[in-house]
Amino acid sequence: MAKIKITQIRSKNRKPERHKRILAALGIHRLHQSVVHEATPQILGMVEKIKHLVKTEEVE
């Protein structure tokens, strides 16, 4: 399965609690921090909810 790299590019301050929890569930704790995850439907759904806060790119 493909992998995606998720990088936080915008602050989570003044955002809904739900968005903050999604970032934490993805393992992102700081601005400009990157994590790599499998591109499962669950991960892609989480990324879709916070697409205005993160940048994604395919990794292989």
C-alpha positions as CSV (number, residue, x, y, z in Angstrom):
1,M,0.0,0.0,0.0
2,A,1.2,3.5,-0.7
3,K,2.5,5.8,2.0
4,I,1.9,9.5,2.5
5,K,4.0,12.1,4.3
6,I,1.8,14.6,6.2
7,T,3.4,17.9,7.4
8,Q,1.6,20.5,9.5
9,I,2.0,23.9,7.8
10,R,-0.6,26.0,9.7
11,S,-1.1,26.5,13.4
12,K,-3.8,24.6,15.3
13,N,-4.5,27.6,17.6
14,R,-8.0,28.9,17.4
15,K,-9.2,25.7,15.6
16,P,-11.9,23.4,16.8
17,E,-11.1,20.7,19.3
18,R,-11.9,18.0,16.7
19,H,-9.1,19.3,14.4
20,K,-6.6,19.3,17.3
21,R,-7.5,15.7,18.2
22,I,-7.1,14.6,14.6
23,L,-3.6,16.1,14.5
24,A,-2.7,14.3,17.8
25,A,-4.1,11.0,16.4
26,L,-1.9,11.4,13.4
27,G,1.1,11.9,15.7
28,I,1.7,15.5,14.8
29,H,2.5,17.7,17.8
30,R,4.4,20.7,16.4
31,L,4.3,23.1,13.5
32,H,6.4,21.8,10.5
33,Q,6.6,18.3,12.0
34,S,6.2,15.5,9.4
35,V,4.9,11.9,9.8
36,V,4.6,9.0,7.4
37,H,1.5,6.8,7.3
38,E,0.0,4.1,5.1
39,A,-2.6,5.6,2.8
40,T,-5.6,3.8,4.3
41,P,-9.1,5.1,4.0
42,Q,-9.1,6.1,7.7
43,I,-5.9,8.1,7.4
44,L,-7.1,9.8,4.2
45,G,-10.4,10.7,5.8
46,M,-8.6,12.3,8.7
47,V,-6.3,14.3,6.3
48,E,-9.4,15.4,4.4
49,K,-10.9,17.0,7.5
50,I,-7.7,19.0,8.2
51,K,-6.4,19.6,4.7
52,H,-6.3,23.4,5.4
53,L,-3.7,22.7,8.2
54,V,-1.4,20.2,6.5
55,K,0.5,19.4,3.3
56,T,0.6,15.9,2.0
57,E,2.9,14.2,-0.5
58,E,3.3,10.6,-1.7
59,V,6.4,8.7,-0.5
60,E,7.8,5.5,-1.7
